[in-house]
C-alpha cells in the first residue's frame, strides 16, 4: 500500500526522486534518503561554485590581465609569465595573517567576490551547448 502512496506523491518528480534507492528499500527511508542527498549536493555545489570556484576564476582573470593576455578567458595561460607570478606571490605572502578580502585585493584590486569571470570562462561552452540543444529540438524540462 505504501508503494502506491509513494508513487502518487512522486509521479511528476524527476527520475531520481521517483525511483529511489532500490525496490526493497522501505518507503519511509526513501524520502529521507533523497532529501539527505539533495541537501548535501546543494551544500557541495554552493561550496564549489561560490566559495571556491568563483574565486579561482577571479584569480585566473586577474593573473591573465597581469600577464598581458588579451582574448577569451578560457584560452589564457599564465605559464612562464613573471608578471602574473609576481602578483600571485604578493597575494600568497599574506598567508593566513590577513582576511581573504585583502588577499583578493592584492591580486585584482577588488575586495569582493565576483562570479563574472566564472560565467565569462564558460560562456563559449554555454553557447555551444545552446546551439546543440536548438539544433536537436531538445527541450529542457525542469520539475
N, CA, C and O atoms as CSV, one atom per row, in Angstrom:
chain,resi,resn,atom,element,x,y,z
A,1,UNK,N,N,0.819,-1.195,0.000
A,1,UNK,CA,C,0.000,0.000,0.000
A,1,UNK,C,C,0.865,1.262,0.000
A,1,UNK,O,O,0.526,2.253,-0.647
A,2,UNK,N,N,1.978,1.220,0.725
A,2,UNK,CA,C,2.872,2.367,0.787
A,2,UNK,C,C,3.447,2.720,-0.561
A,2,UNK,O,O,3.698,3.892,-0.845
A,3,UNK,N,N,3.663,1.708,-1.410
A,3,UNK,CA,C,4.218,1.962,-2.736
A,3,UNK,C,C,3.271,2.821,-3.567
A,3,UNK,O,O,3.722,3.675,-4.330
A,4,UNK,N,N,1.983,2.606,-3.429
A,4,UNK,CA,C,1.002,3.374,-4.193
A,4,UNK,C,C,1.034,4.836,-3.765
A,4,UNK,O,O,1.047,5.737,-4.605
A,5,UNK,N,N,1.048,5.067,-2.447
A,5,UNK,CA,C,1.095,6.448,-1.961
A,5,UNK,C,C,2.393,7.136,-2.408
A,5,UNK,O,O,2.397,8.301,-2.806
A,6,UNK,N,N,3.461,6.396,-2.332
A,6,UNK,CA,C,4.747,6.948,-2.758
A,6,UNK,C,C,4.675,7.335,-4.236
A,6,UNK,O,O,5.104,8.424,-4.616
A,7,UNK,N,N,4.137,6.451,-5.059
A,7,UNK,CA,C,4.007,6.724,-6.492
A,7,UNK,C,C,3.129,7.943,-6.735
A,7,UNK,O,O,3.464,8.788,-7.565
A,8,UNK,N,N,2.018,8.045,-6.030
A,8,UNK,CA,C,1.106,9.166,-6.221
A,8,UNK,C,C,1.743,10.495,-5.824
A,8,UNK,O,O,1.460,11.529,-6.428
A,9,UNK,N,N,2.594,10.465,-4.818
A,9,UNK,CA,C,3.241,11.693,-4.374
A,9,UNK,C,C,4.396,12.115,-5.274
A,9,UNK,O,O,4.669,13.306,-5.426
A,10,UNK,N,N,5.072,11.138,-5.867
A,10,UNK,CA,C,6.301,11.447,-6.597
A,10,UNK,C,C,6.235,11.182,-8.101
A,10,UNK,O,O,7.275,11.232,-8.758
A,11,UNK,N,N,5.071,10.904,-8.673
A,11,UNK,CA,C,4.974,10.537,-10.083
A,11,UNK,C,C,5.435,11.652,-11.020
A,11,UNK,O,O,5.930,11.363,-12.110
A,12,UNK,N,N,5.285,12.935,-10.619
A,12,UNK,CA,C,5.639,14.040,-11.503
A,12,UNK,C,C,7.014,14.636,-11.187
A,12,UNK,O,O,7.381,15.670,-11.745
A,13,UNK,N,N,7.761,14.004,-10.314
A,13,UNK,CA,C,9.089,14.487,-9.933
A,13,UNK,C,C,10.157,13.894,-10.856
A,13,UNK,O,O,9.882,12.950,-11.596
A,14,UNK,N,N,11.389,14.451,-10.814
A,14,UNK,CA,C,12.469,13.887,-11.618
A,14,UNK,C,C,12.708,12.420,-11.275
A,14,UNK,O,O,12.343,11.951,-10.197
A,15,UNK,N,N,13.324,11.710,-12.209
A,15,UNK,CA,C,13.525,10.266,-12.073
A,15,UNK,C,C,14.223,9.894,-10.774
A,15,UNK,O,O,13.875,8.898,-10.140
A,16,UNK,N,N,15.207,10.693,-10.376
A,16,UNK,CA,C,15.948,10.382,-9.158
A,16,UNK,C,C,15.017,10.281,-7.946
A,16,UNK,O,O,15.235,9.444,-7.070
A,17,UNK,N,N,13.995,11.113,-7.890
A,17,UNK,CA,C,13.055,11.080,-6.772
A,17,UNK,C,C,12.043,9.944,-6.912
A,17,UNK,O,O,11.611,9.368,-5.914
A,18,UNK,N,N,11.670,9.624,-8.138
A,18,UNK,CA,C,10.648,8.591,-8.355
A,18,UNK,C,C,11.179,7.205,-8.070
A,18,UNK,O,O,10.491,6.400,-7.442
A,19,UNK,N,N,12.384,6.908,-8.515
A,19,UNK,CA,C,12.889,5.550,-8.471
A,19,UNK,C,C,13.409,5.147,-7.096
A,19,UNK,O,O,13.315,3.975,-6.729
A,20,UNK,N,N,13.943,6.070,-6.342
A,20,UNK,CA,C,14.528,5.882,-5.016
A,20,UNK,C,C,15.731,4.945,-5.058
A,20,UNK,O,O,16.268,4.667,-6.130
A,21,UNK,N,N,16.148,4.466,-3.907
A,21,UNK,CA,C,17.399,3.714,-3.806
A,21,UNK,C,C,17.315,2.342,-4.467
A,21,UNK,O,O,18.116,2.038,-5.352
A,22,UNK,N,N,16.382,1.527,-4.065
A,22,UNK,CA,C,16.175,0.219,-4.689
A,22,UNK,C,C,14.792,-0.297,-4.311
A,22,UNK,O,O,14.189,0.219,-3.371
A,23,UNK,N,N,14.273,-1.300,-5.016
A,23,UNK,CA,C,12.906,-1.767,-4.785
A,23,UNK,C,C,12.668,-2.288,-3.361
A,23,UNK,O,O,11.540,-2.219,-2.872
A,24,UNK,N,N,13.683,-2.798,-2.696
A,24,UNK,CA,C,13.491,-3.338,-1.360
A,24,UNK,C,C,13.592,-2.315,-0.248
A,24,UNK,O,O,13.401,-2.641,0.924
A,25,UNK,N,N,13.890,-1.083,-0.612
A,25,UNK,CA,C,14.074,-0.041,0.391
A,25,UNK,C,C,12.724,0.334,1.001
A,25,UNK,O,O,11.738,0.460,0.275
A,26,UNK,N,N,12.664,0.509,2.278
A,26,UNK,CA,C,11.412,0.849,2.953
A,26,UNK,C,C,10.940,2.236,2.533
A,26,UNK,O,O,11.751,3.146,2.358
A,27,UNK,N,N,9.632,2.395,2.373
A,27,UNK,CA,C,9.086,3.655,1.882
A,27,UNK,C,C,9.458,4.838,2.767
A,27,UNK,O,O,9.710,5.934,2.267
A,28,UNK,N,N,9.493,4.627,4.052
A,28,UNK,CA,C,9.814,5.710,4.974
A,28,UNK,C,C,11.224,6.224,4.785
A,28,UNK,O,O,11.490,7.400,5.036
A,29,UNK,N,N,12.122,5.381,4.353
A,29,UNK,CA,C,13.522,5.781,4.172
A,29,UNK,C,C,13.743,6.460,2.835
A,29,UNK,O,O,14.689,7.233,2.683
A,30,UNK,N,N,12.889,6.185,1.866
A,30,UNK,CA,C,13.112,6.720,0.524
A,30,UNK,C,C,13.142,8.241,0.520
A,30,UNK,O,O,14.091,8.841,0.016
A,31,UNK,N,N,12.129,8.859,1.068
A,31,UNK,CA,C,12.065,10.312,1.075
A,31,UNK,C,C,13.230,10.912,1.830
A,31,UNK,O,O,13.821,11.898,1.389
A,32,UNK,N,N,13.565,10.319,2.975
A,32,UNK,CA,C,14.667,10.833,3.782
A,32,UNK,C,C,15.979,10.718,3.024
A,32,UNK,O,O,16.797,11.638,3.037
A,33,UNK,N,N,16.174,9.584,2.365
A,33,UNK,CA,C,17.403,9.343,1.611
A,33,UNK,C,C,17.582,10.404,0.519
A,33,UNK,O,O,18.673,10.946,0.341
A,34,UNK,N,N,16.507,10.688,-0.199
A,34,UNK,CA,C,16.569,11.657,-1.289
A,34,UNK,C,C,16.799,13.057,-0.745
A,34,UNK,O,O,17.608,13.806,-1.293
A,35,UNK,N,N,16.097,13.425,0.332
A,35,UNK,CA,C,16.283,14.753,0.913
A,35,UNK,C,C,17.697,14.923,1.452
A,35,UNK,O,O,18.303,15.985,1.307
A,36,UNK,N,N,18.214,13.877,2.070
A,36,UNK,CA,C,19.574,13.900,2.594
A,36,UNK,C,C,20.568,14.136,1.457
A,36,UNK,O,O,21.467,14.969,1.571
A,37,UNK,N,N,20.399,13.401,0.370
A,37,UNK,CA,C,21.275,13.537,-0.794
A,37,UNK,C,C,21.160,14.934,-1.397
A,37,UNK,O,O,22.169,15.555,-1.730
A,38,UNK,N,N,19.936,15.422,-1.535
A,38,UNK,CA,C,19.701,16.737,-2.126
A,38,UNK,C,C,20.367,17.833,-1.297
A,38,UNK,O,O,21.006,18.724,-1.856
A,39,UNK,N,N,20.227,17.777,0.030
A,39,UNK,CA,C,20.825,18.798,0.891
A,39,UNK,C,C,22.344,18.796,0.763
A,39,UNK,O,O,22.959,19.861,0.707
A,40,UNK,N,N,22.951,17.621,0.716
A,40,UNK,CA,C,24.397,17.556,0.624
A,40,UNK,C,C,24.908,17.978,-0.755
A,40,UNK,O,O,25.971,18.591,-0.852
A,41,UNK,N,N,24.182,17.665,-1.803
A,41,UNK,CA,C,24.566,18.134,-3.136
A,41,UNK,C,C,24.480,19.654,-3.208
A,41,UNK,O,O,25.328,20.311,-3.812
A,42,UNK,N,N,23.445,20.197,-2.583
A,42,UNK,CA,C,23.261,21.640,-2.567
A,42,UNK,C,C,24.428,22.321,-1.861
A,42,UNK,O,O,24.945,23.328,-2.346
A,43,UNK,N,N,24.844,21.781,-0.726
A,43,UNK,CA,C,25.972,22.327,0.022
A,43,UNK,C,C,27.252,22.215,-0.805
A,43,UNK,O,O,28.043,23.157,-0.859
A,44,UNK,N,N,27.453,21.073,-1.442
A,44,UNK,CA,C,28.645,20.864,-2.253
A,44,UNK,C,C,28.709,21.854,-3.416
A,44,UNK,O,O,29.755,22.449,-3.677
A,45,UNK,N,N,27.591,22.025,-4.108
A,45,UNK,CA,C,27.567,22.966,-5.230
A,45,UNK,C,C,27.836,24.389,-4.761
A,45,UNK,O,O,28.564,25.138,-5.412
A,46,UNK,N,N,27.246,24.755,-3.631
A,46,UNK,CA,C,27.468,26.087,-3.092
A,46,UNK,C,C,28.952,26.287,-2.764
A,46,UNK,O,O,29.531,27.331,-3.063
A,47,UNK,N,N,29.546,25.282,-2.152
A,47,UNK,CA,C,30.953,25.366,-1.778
A,47,UNK,C,C,31.842,25.491,-3.007
A,47,UNK,O,O,32.720,26.352,-3.062
A,48,UNK,N,N,31.610,24.629,-3.991
A,48,UNK,CA,C,32.468,24.606,-5.176
A,48,UNK,C,C,32.259,25.845,-6.043
A,48,UNK,O,O,33.228,26.483,-6.453
A,49,UNK,N,N,31.013,26.186,-6.323
A,49,UNK,CA,C,30.761,27.276,-7.263
A,49,UNK,C,C,30.962,28.659,-6.675
A,49,UNK,O,O,31.519,29.538,-7.332
A,50,UNK,N,N,30.521,28.857,-5.461
A,50,UNK,CA,C,30.540,30.213,-4.934
A,50,UNK,C,C,31.727,30.515,-4.040
A,50,UNK,O,O,32.309,31.595,-4.133
A,51,UNK,N,N,32.095,29.584,-3.177
A,51,UNK,CA,C,33.181,29.894,-2.251
A,51,UNK,C,C,34.536,29.571,-2.844
A,51,UNK,O,O,35.481,30.335,-2.649
A,52,UNK,N,N,34.665,28.472,-3.559
A,52,UNK,CA,C,35.959,28.093,-4.119
A,52,UNK,C,C,36.064,28.489,-5.585
A,52,UNK,O,O,36.977,29.218,-5.972
A,53,UNK,N,N,35.137,28.013,-6.394
A,53,UNK,CA,C,35.235,28.167,-7.837
A,53,UNK,C,C,35.224,29.588,-8.333
A,53,UNK,O,O,36.057,29.958,-9.160
A,54,UNK,N,N,34.297,30.400,-7.847
A,54,UNK,CA,C,34.210,31.775,-8.329
A,54,UNK,C,C,35.499,32.519,-8.042
A,54,UNK,O,O,35.982,33.273,-8.887
A,55,UNK,N,N,36.063,32.317,-6.860
A,55,UNK,CA,C,37.315,32.975,-6.505
A,55,UNK,C,C,38.451,32.539,-7.394
A,55,UNK,O,O,39.277,33.362,-7.788
A,56,UNK,N,N,38.513,31.264,-7.719
A,56,UNK,CA,C,39.588,30.766,-8.566
A,56,UNK,C,C,39.524,31.381,-9.960
A,56,UNK,O,O,40.559,31.718,-10.535
A,57,UNK,N,N,38.326,31.529,-10.504
A,57,UNK,CA,C,38.192,32.131,-11.830
A,57,UNK,C,C,38.503,33.629,-11.771
A,57,UNK,O,O,39.028,34.201,-12.726
A,58,UNK,N,N,38.177,34.246,-10.654
A,58,UNK,CA,C,38.501,35.660,-10.472
A,58,UNK,C,C,40.024,35.834,-10.393
A,58,UNK,O,O,40.575,36.769,-10.974
A,59,UNK,N,N,40.697,34.935,-9.676
A,59,UNK,CA,C,42.156,34.953,-9.605
A,59,UNK,C,C,42.760,34.730,-11.000
A,59,UNK,O,O,43.710,35.403,-11.398
A,60,UNK,N,N,42.191,33.780,-11.716
A,60,UNK,CA,C,42.708,33.458,-13.051
A,60,UNK,C,C,42.598,34.671,-13.980
A,60,UNK,O,O,43.527,34.978,-14.727
A,61,UNK,N,N,41.466,35.347,-13.922
A,61,UNK,CA,C,41.281,36.522,-14.786
A,61,UNK,C,C,42.279,37.619,-14.434
A,61,UNK,O,O,42.855,38.253,-15.318
A,62,UNK,N,N,42.479,37.840,-13.130
A,62,UNK,CA,C,43.432,38.871,-12.705
A,62,UNK,C,C,44.859,38.504,-13.121
A,62,UNK,O,O,45.628,39.370,-13.538
A,63,UNK,N,N,45.210,37.224,-13.006
A,63,UNK,CA,C,46.548,36.781,-13.414
A,63,UNK,C,C,46.727,36.933,-14.922
A,63,UNK,O,O,47.805,37.311,-15.381
A,64,UNK,N,N,45.691,36.646,-15.689
A,64,UNK,CA,C,45.759,36.811,-17.144
A,64,UNK,C,C,45.945,38.280,-17.512
A,64,UNK,O,O,46.690,38.614,-18.433
A,65,UNK,N,N,45.264,39.138,-16.787
A,65,UNK,CA,C,45.406,40.581,-17.027
A,65,UNK,C,C,46.836,41.023,-16.714
A,65,UNK,O,O,47.435,41.793,-17.465
A,66,UNK,N,N,47.381,40.522,-15.586
A,66,UNK,CA,C,48.765,40.861,-15.215
A,66,UNK,C,C,49.756,40.345,-16.256
A,66,UNK,O,O,50.794,40.961,-16.497
A,67,UNK,N,N,49.425,39.211,-16.867
A,67,UNK,CA,C,50.305,38.631,-17.885
A,67,UNK,C,C,50.183,39.345,-19.230
A,67,UNK,O,O,50.947,39.075,-20.157
A,68,UNK,N,N,49.215,40.260,-19.328
A,68,UNK,CA,C,49.040,40.996,-20.575
A,68,UNK,C,C,48.244,40.230,-21.619
A,68,UNK,O,O,48.276,40.582,-22.798
A,69,UNK,N,N,47.529,39.187,-21.204
A,69,UNK,CA,C,46.760,38.390,-22.162
A,69,UNK,C,C,45.523,39.155,-22.603
A,69,UNK,O,O,44.820,39.745,-21.783
A,70,UNK,N,N,45.265,39.139,-23.896
A,70,UNK,CA,C,44.045,39.712,-24.458
A,70,UNK,C,C,43.378,38.648,-25.298
A,70,UNK,O,O,43.953,38.157,-26.270
A,71,UNK,N,N,42.189,38.302,-24.929
A,71,UNK,CA,C,41.458,37.269,-25.647
A,71,UNK,C,C,40.486,36.580,-24.717
A,71,UNK,O,O,40.298,37.015,-23.581
A,72,UNK,N,N,39.862,35.504,-25.186
A,72,UNK,CA,C,38.892,34.781,-24.360
A,72,UNK,C,C,39.569,34.189,-23.118
A,72,UNK,O,O,40.666,33.638,-23.202
A,73,UNK,N,N,38.910,34.309,-21.988
A,73,UNK,CA,C,39.487,33.861,-20.717
A,73,UNK,C,C,39.812,32.373,-20.727
A,73,UNK,O,O,40.797,31.953,-20.120
A,74,UNK,N,N,39.002,31.574,-21.405
A,74,UNK,CA,C,39.236,30.126,-21.406
A,74,UNK,C,C,40.491,29.735,-22.205
A,74,UNK,O,O,40.944,28.594,-22.117
A,75,UNK,N,N,41.050,30.664,-22.975
A,75,UNK,CA,C,42.259,30.370,-23.741
A,75,UNK,C,C,43.524,30.923,-23.087
A,75,UNK,O,O,44.622,30.741,-23.613
A,76,UNK,N,N,43.380,31.589,-21.957
A,76,UNK,CA,C,44.530,32.214,-21.303
A,76,UNK,C,C,45.372,31.188,-20.554
A,76,UNK,O,O,44.851,30.299,-19.880
A,77,UNK,N,N,46.671,31.334,-20.686
A,77,UNK,CA,C,47.627,30.552,-19.914
A,77,UNK,C,C,48.629,31.524,-19.313
A,77,UNK,O,O,49.167,32.381,-20.014
A,78,UNK,N,N,48.879,31.391,-18.022
A,78,UNK,CA,C,49.847,32.274,-17.367
A,78,UNK,C,C,51.196,31.580,-17.213
A,78,UNK,O,O,52.076,32.066,-16.503
A,79,UNK,N,N,51.347,30.457,-17.874
A,79,UNK,CA,C,52.586,29.692,-17.823
A,79,UNK,C,C,53.759,30.569,-18.256
A,79,UNK,O,O,53.694,31.212,-19.304
A,80,UNK,N,N,54.807,30.602,-17.478
A,80,UNK,CA,C,56.037,31.368,-17.717
A,80,UNK,C,C,55.832,32.884,-17.721
A,80,UNK,O,O,56.657,33.610,-18.276
A,81,UNK,N,N,54.752,33.373,-17.113
A,81,UNK,CA,C,54.543,34.816,-17.019
A,81,UNK,C,C,55.073,35.299,-15.674
A,81,UNK,O,O,54.498,34.997,-14.628
A,82,UNK,N,N,56.166,36.046,-15.706
A,82,UNK,CA,C,56.746,36.529,-14.449
A,82,UNK,C,C,55.874,37.604,-13.802
A,82,UNK,O,O,55.842,37.712,-12.576
A,83,UNK,N,N,55.166,38.400,-14.606
A,83,UNK,CA,C,54.296,39.437,-14.053
A,83,UNK,C,C,53.119,38.821,-13.292
A,83,UNK,O,O,52.776,39.264,-12.196
A,84,UNK,N,N,52.508,37.795,-13.887
A,84,UNK,CA,C,51.407,37.110,-13.199
A,84,UNK,C,C,51.933,36.410,-11.952
A,84,UNK,O,O,51.285,36.428,-10.906
A,85,UNK,N,N,53.095,35.802,-12.061
A,85,UNK,CA,C,53.695,35.130,-10.910
A,85,UNK,C,C,53.981,36.083,-9.767
A,85,UNK,O,O,53.802,35.737,-8.599
A,86,UNK,N,N,54.425,37.284,-10.104
A,86,UNK,CA,C,54.713,38.298,-9.084
A,86,UNK,C,C,53.436,38.688,-8.333
A,86,UNK,O,O,53.439,38.791,-7.106
A,87,UNK,N,N,52.341,38.905,-9.079
A,87,UNK,CA,C,51.063,39.274,-8.448
A,87,UNK,C,C,50.561,38.155,-7.532
A,87,UNK,O,O,50.095,38.411,-6.422
A,88,UNK,N,N,50.663,36.922,-8.008
A,88,UNK,CA,C,50.203,35.785,-7.203
A,88,UNK,C,C,51.082,35.634,-5.964
A,88,UNK,O,O,50.579,35.346,-4.879
A,89,UNK,N,N,52.394,35.828,-6.120
A,89,UNK,CA,C,53.321,35.725,-4.986
A,89,UNK,C,C,52.994,36.777,-3.924
A,89,UNK,O,O,53.011,36.474,-2.730
A,90,UNK,N,N,52.697,38.012,-4.347
A,90,UNK,CA,C,52.314,39.072,-3.403
A,90,UNK,C,C,51.079,38.672,-2.600
A,90,UNK,O,O,50.996,38.905,-1.395
A,91,UNK,N,N,50.136,38.071,-3.295
A,91,UNK,CA,C,48.915,37.645,-2.621
A,91,UNK,C,C,49.208,36.517,-1.635
A,91,UNK,O,O,48.727,36.535,-0.502
A,92,UNK,N,N,49.993,35.544,-2.067
A,92,UNK,CA,C,50.266,34.381,-1.220
A,92,UNK,C,C,51.151,34.711,-0.025
A,92,UNK,O,O,51.115,33.996,0.976
A,93,UNK,N,N,51.948,35.782,-0.105
A,93,UNK,CA,C,52.792,36.198,1.014
A,93,UNK,C,C,51.971,36.492,2.264
A,93,UNK,O,O,52.443,36.313,3.387
A,94,UNK,N,N,50.748,36.940,2.058
A,94,UNK,CA,C,49.898,37.277,3.197
A,94,UNK,C,C,49.568,36.059,4.047
A,94,UNK,O,O,49.367,36.175,5.256
A,95,UNK,N,N,49.513,34.892,3.415
A,95,UNK,CA,C,49.162,33.672,4.148
A,95,UNK,C,C,47.821,33.823,4.837
A,95,UNK,O,O,46.864,34.341,4.262
A,96,UNK,N,N,47.765,33.360,6.087
A,96,UNK,CA,C,46.531,33.484,6.869
A,96,UNK,C,C,46.559,34.702,7.786
A,96,UNK,O,O,45.673,34.874,8.623
A,97,UNK,N,N,47.580,35.547,7.628
A,97,UNK,CA,C,47.729,36.696,8.515
A,97,UNK,C,C,46.685,37.781,8.249
A,97,UNK,O,O,46.393,38.585,9.134
A,98,UNK,N,N,46.133,37.812,7.064
A,98,UNK,CA,C,45.142,38.826,6.690
A,98,UNK,C,C,43.861,38.146,6.224
A,98,UNK,O,O,43.894,37.009,5.753
A,99,UNK,N,N,42.733,38.839,6.355
A,99,UNK,CA,C,41.480,38.261,5.849
A,99,UNK,C,C,41.510,38.114,4.322
A,99,UNK,O,O,42.222,38.841,3.629
A,100,UNK,N,N,40.719,37.151,3.812
A,100,UNK,CA,C,40.755,36.854,2.378
A,100,UNK,C,C,40.417,38.049,1.492
A,100,UNK,O,O,40.955,38.130,0.388
A,101,UNK,N,N,39.541,39.001,1.916
A,101,UNK,CA,C,39.304,40.139,1.011
A,101,UNK,C,C,40.574,40.944,0.720
A,101,UNK,O,O,40.719,41.503,-0.368
A,102,UNK,N,N,41.494,41.003,1.690
A,102,UNK,CA,C,42.750,41.723,1.453
A,102,UNK,C,C,43.633,40.967,0.457
A,102,UNK,O,O,44.292,41.573,-0.387
A,103,UNK,N,N,43.636,39.641,0.565
A,103,UNK,CA,C,44.403,38.831,-0.384
A,103,UNK,C,C,43.829,38.979,-1.789
A,103,UNK,O,O,44.568,39.090,-2.767
A,104,UNK,N,N,42.513,38.980,-1.873
A,104,UNK,CA,C,41.853,39.156,-3.165
A,104,UNK,C,C,42.205,40.515,-3.762
A,104,UNK,O,O,42.431,40.635,-4.966
A,105,UNK,N,N,42.249,41.520,-2.920
A,105,UNK,CA,C,42.565,42.873,-3.381
A,105,UNK,C,C,44.008,42.973,-3.898
A,105,UNK,O,O,44.284,43.733,-4.827
A,106,UNK,N,N,44.913,42.214,-3.304
A,106,UNK,CA,C,46.310,42.216,-3.765
A,106,UNK,C,C,46.420,41.761,-5.217
A,106,UNK,O,O,47.248,42.255,-5.981
A,107,UNK,N,N,45.572,40.815,-5.572
A,107,UNK,CA,C,45.657,40.240,-6.913
A,107,UNK,C,C,44.867,41.017,-7.946
A,107,UNK,O,O,45.351,41.247,-9.054
A,108,UNK,N,N,43.641,41.429,-7.591
A,108,UNK,CA,C,42.811,42.041,-8.642
A,108,UNK,C,C,42.190,43.383,-8.273
A,108,UNK,O,O,41.263,43.847,-8.938
A,109,UNK,N,N,42.702,44.007,-7.212
A,109,UNK,CA,C,42.222,45.338,-6.810
A,109,UNK,C,C,40.728,45.380,-6.496
A,109,UNK,O,O,40.085,46.416,-6.665
A,110,UNK,N,N,40.183,44.272,-6.046
A,110,UNK,CA,C,38.782,44.175,-5.628
A,110,UNK,C,C,38.726,43.435,-4.315
A,110,UNK,O,O,39.493,42.497,-4.095
A,111,UNK,N,N,37.820,43.847,-3.432
A,111,UNK,CA,C,37.696,43.173,-2.148
A,111,UNK,C,C,36.474,42.250,-2.095
A,111,UNK,O,O,36.233,41.608,-1.073
A,112,UNK,N,N,35.725,42.179,-3.150
A,112,UNK,CA,C,34.514,41.356,-3.145
A,112,UNK,C,C,34.608,40.250,-4.183
A,112,UNK,O,O,35.306,40.379,-5.189
A,113,UNK,N,N,33.890,39.154,-3.920
A,113,UNK,CA,C,33.836,38.042,-4.864
A,113,UNK,C,C,32.955,38.432,-6.043
A,113,UNK,O,O,32.002,39.197,-5.896
A,114,UNK,N,N,33.279,37.904,-7.197
A,114,UNK,CA,C,32.552,38.209,-8.421
A,114,UNK,C,C,32.437,36.933,-9.247
A,114,UNK,O,O,33.449,36.290,-9.527
A,115,UNK,N,N,31.228,36.556,-9.640
A,115,UNK,CA,C,31.056,35.352,-10.452
A,115,UNK,C,C,31.166,35.654,-11.946
A,115,UNK,O,O,31.052,34.748,-12.772
A,116,UNK,N,N,31.383,36.910,-12.292
A,116,UNK,CA,C,31.517,37.296,-13.699
A,116,UNK,C,C,32.594,36.505,-14.438
A,116,UNK,O,O,32.329,36.010,-15.534
A,117,UNK,N,N,33.814,36.365,-13.873
A,117,UNK,CA,C,34.842,35.594,-14.567
A,117,UNK,C,C,34.472,34.116,-14.751
A,117,UNK,O,O,34.863,33.502,-15.744
A,118,UNK,N,N,33.733,33.550,-13.817
A,118,UNK,CA,C,33.279,32.164,-13.959
A,118,UNK,C,C,32.349,32.049,-15.155
A,118,UNK,O,O,32.477,31.127,-15.961
A,119,UNK,N,N,31.412,32.983,-15.271
A,119,UNK,CA,C,30.490,32.995,-16.410
A,119,UNK,C,C,31.238,33.260,-17.717
A,119,UNK,O,O,30.956,32.646,-18.746
A,120,UNK,N,N,32.189,34.181,-17.654
A,120,UNK,CA,C,32.973,34.514,-18.853
A,120,UNK,C,C,33.774,33.310,-19.352
A,120,UNK,O,O,33.850,33.065,-20.556
A,121,UNK,N,N,34.364,32.571,-18.430
A,121,UNK,CA,C,35.178,31.414,-18.787
A,121,UNK,C,C,34.348,30.349,-19.500
A,121,UNK,O,O,34.790,29.769,-20.492
A,122,UNK,N,N,33.139,30.094,-18.987
A,122,UNK,CA,C,32.307,29.032,-19.555
A,122,UNK,C,C,31.315,29.517,-20.605
A,122,UNK,O,O,30.517,28.720,-21.100
A,123,UNK,N,N,31.341,30.805,-20.960
A,123,UNK,CA,C,30.396,31.332,-21.935
A,123,UNK,C,C,30.466,30.613,-23.292
A,123,UNK,O,O,29.416,30.283,-23.843
A,124,UNK,N,N,31.651,30.359,-23.848
A,124,UNK,CA,C,31.691,29.635,-25.133
A,124,UNK,C,C,31.069,28.241,-25.034
A,124,UNK,O,O,30.405,27.792,-25.969
A,125,UNK,N,N,31.274,27.569,-23.932
A,125,UNK,CA,C,30.650,26.256,-23.734
A,125,UNK,C,C,29.129,26.383,-23.682
A,125,UNK,O,O,28.409,25.585,-24.282
A,126,UNK,N,N,28.652,27.389,-22.962
A,126,UNK,CA,C,27.214,27.630,-22.882
A,126,UNK,C,C,26.616,27.852,-24.274
A,126,UNK,O,O,25.580,27.283,-24.617
A,127,UNK,N,N,27.290,28.692,-25.069
A,127,UNK,CA,C,26.782,28.964,-26.425
A,127,UNK,C,C,26.758,27.701,-27.274
A,127,UNK,O,O,25.802,27.460,-28.010
A,128,UNK,N,N,27.808,26.896,-27.171
A,128,UNK,CA,C,27.861,25.660,-27.942
A,128,UNK,C,C,26.757,24.701,-27.501
A,128,UNK,O,O,26.088,24.104,-28.345
A,129,UNK,N,N,26.559,24.547,-26.202
A,129,UNK,CA,C,25.502,23.662,-25.704
A,129,UNK,C,C,24.121,24.148,-26.140
A,129,UNK,O,O,23.264,23.346,-26.509
A,130,UNK,N,N,23.911,25.456,-26.096
A,130,UNK,CA,C,22.627,26.003,-26.527
A,130,UNK,C,C,22.408,25.743,-28.017
A,130,UNK,O,O,21.303,25.403,-28.439
A,131,UNK,N,N,23.471,25.906,-28.811
A,131,UNK,CA,C,23.376,25.642,-30.248
A,131,UNK,C,C,23.023,24.177,-30.515
A,131,UNK,O,O,22.185,23.879,-31.366
A,132,UNK,N,N,23.665,23.272,-29.788
A,132,UNK,CA,C,23.391,21.838,-29.942
A,132,UNK,C,C,21.963,21.502,-29.530
A,132,UNK,O,O,21.282,20.711,-30.183
A,133,UNK,N,N,21.521,22.117,-28.433
A,133,UNK,CA,C,20.161,21.866,-27.952
A,133,UNK,C,C,19.139,22.354,-28.976
A,133,UNK,O,O,18.164,21.657,-29.258
A,134,UNK,N,N,19.354,23.531,-29.526
A,134,UNK,CA,C,18.412,24.081,-30.516
A,134,UNK,C,C,18.418,23.260,-31.800
A,134,UNK,O,O,17.368,23.056,-32.410
A,135,UNK,N,N,19.596,22.787,-32.216
A,135,UNK,CA,C,19.697,22.001,-33.444
A,135,UNK,C,C,18.987,20.661,-33.325
A,135,UNK,O,O,18.499,20.121,-34.318
A,136,UNK,N,N,18.929,20.125,-32.112
A,136,UNK,CA,C,18.282,18.835,-31.924
A,136,UNK,C,C,16.857,18.956,-31.421
A,136,UNK,O,O,16.217,17.948,-31.121
A,137,UNK,N,N,16.353,20.176,-31.326
A,137,UNK,CA,C,14.989,20.427,-30.813
A,137,UNK,C,C,14.766,19.812,-29.435
A,137,UNK,O,O,13.673,19.338,-29.128
A,138,UNK,N,N,15.781,19.824,-28.630
A,138,UNK,CA,C,15.702,19.273,-27.277
A,138,UNK,C,C,15.153,20.354,-26.347
A,138,UNK,O,O,15.648,21.481,-26.328
A,139,UNK,N,N,14.139,20.003,-25.588
A,139,UNK,CA,C,13.572,20.971,-24.649
A,139,UNK,C,C,13.968,20.568,-23.229
A,139,UNK,O,O,14.015,19.386,-22.889
A,140,UNK,N,N,14.245,21.558,-22.432
A,140,UNK,CA,C,14.612,21.313,-21.039
A,140,UNK,C,C,13.365,21.331,-20.195
A,140,UNK,O,O,12.579,22.277,-20.248
A,141,UNK,N,N,13.183,20.285,-19.415
A,141,UNK,CA,C,12.021,20.193,-18.531
A,141,UNK,C,C,12.519,20.266,-17.107
A,141,UNK,O,O,13.249,19.386,-16.650
A,142,UNK,N,N,12.127,21.307,-16.408
A,142,UNK,CA,C,12.504,21.444,-15.003
A,142,UNK,C,C,11.310,21.031,-14.156
A,142,UNK,O,O,10.211,21.562,-14.308
A,143,UNK,N,N,11.541,20.083,-13.271
A,143,UNK,CA,C,10.437,19.626,-12.416
A,143,UNK,C,C,10.714,19.979,-10.991
A,143,UNK,O,O,9.904,19.680,-10.113
